[in-house]
Amino acid sequence: MQEKIIILDFGSQTTQLIGRRVRELDTYCEIVPYNKFPKEDPTIKGVILSGSPFSVYDKDAFKVDLSEIRGKYPILGICYGAQFMSYTNGGKVEPAGTREYGRAHLASFCKDNVLFKGVRDCSQVWMSHGDTITAIPDNFKKIASTDKVEIAAYQIEGEQVWGVQFHPEVFHSEDGTQILKNFVVDVCSCKQDWSPASFIESTVAELKAQLGDDKVVLGLSGGVDSSVAAVLLNKAIGKNLTCIFVDHGMLRKNEFKNVMADYECLGLNVIGVDASEKFFNELAGVTEPERKRKIIGKGFIDVFDVEAHKIKDVKWLAQGTIYPDCIESLSITGT
């Protein structure tokens, strides 16, 4: 089973970037909502807490009980994640007066701390926060400062738990990747053996195990997302996958014919449906863009549903989409 780092998403706009940086270290990671930690997963090697648009003392701030995680996995809190751990353990987080946004430099840091192995003197880091940690609990140890932020990083004494108020994931943090590597590799002991190729192998194996001899139907758009999903499923279950490609008349000239030929070359079992006249009739006289979108969306579902019901004994409906859409489909607010 593929080992992984879990990123708990507290709503930061750079959460996806944290995930990218971890994967660039040849380590698999998954981003999940802050309150959806996957319990009892033996492949988890460590946890990263993201930033957030909220202050820790806001009534709407995202909060979670970390007691089941702390002590079981190494933890790295970034920005809000660092403030949240300090605040909920008795530390103080206060408004910084003016929002600190931009470059800063590590004026001092504990060079013997594993998190800062290989980090250069006065290394540039990127700050983006309106609050700052002004006091840490007694069992927390300050391990870094900048010229403006006294507690730029800390470690809980006797524990594999760190917090940094800067963003190591962004390009402007010069040694940010090194800091993340120190956590992911040196602390969490990840082997750096993951790659997109290994992801394909593991995904196909998981699909085979999950689906067995079941039949699956998938709606194709002609785009990359659904096509990749179809290819992966085809590798796993072959003829038990049936794809439906609906031409709604909005494709480029000859695109339906050309894409169908491409799917044939990929060995996919595809039913092509030319429903362009249906869509043209329903869109006639409609000028409002949002109404057009809804007509096309409903029309696709209607056509797909009719064709899908012609296939016997289907147990699964497959969908291909991009990873950020998976996060948005299960938002951190639960809506």
Secondary structure, 3 states (H helix, E strand, C coil): CCCEEEEEECCCCCHHHHHHHHHHCCCCEEEEECCCCCCCCCCEEEEEECCCCCCCCCCCCCCCCCCCCECCECEEEECHHHHHHHHCCCCEEEEEEEEEEEEEEEEEECCCCHHHCCCCCCCEEEEEEEEEEEECCCCEEEEEEECCCCCCEEEECCCCEEEECECCCCCCCCCHHHHHHHHHHHHCCCCCCCCHHHHHHHHHHHHHHHHCCCEEEEEECCCHHHHHHHHHHHHHHHHHEEEEEEECCCCCCCHHHHHHHHHHHCCCCEEEEECHHHHHHHHCCCCCHHHHHHHHHHHHHHHHHHHHCCCCCEEEEECCCCHHHHHHHCCCCCC
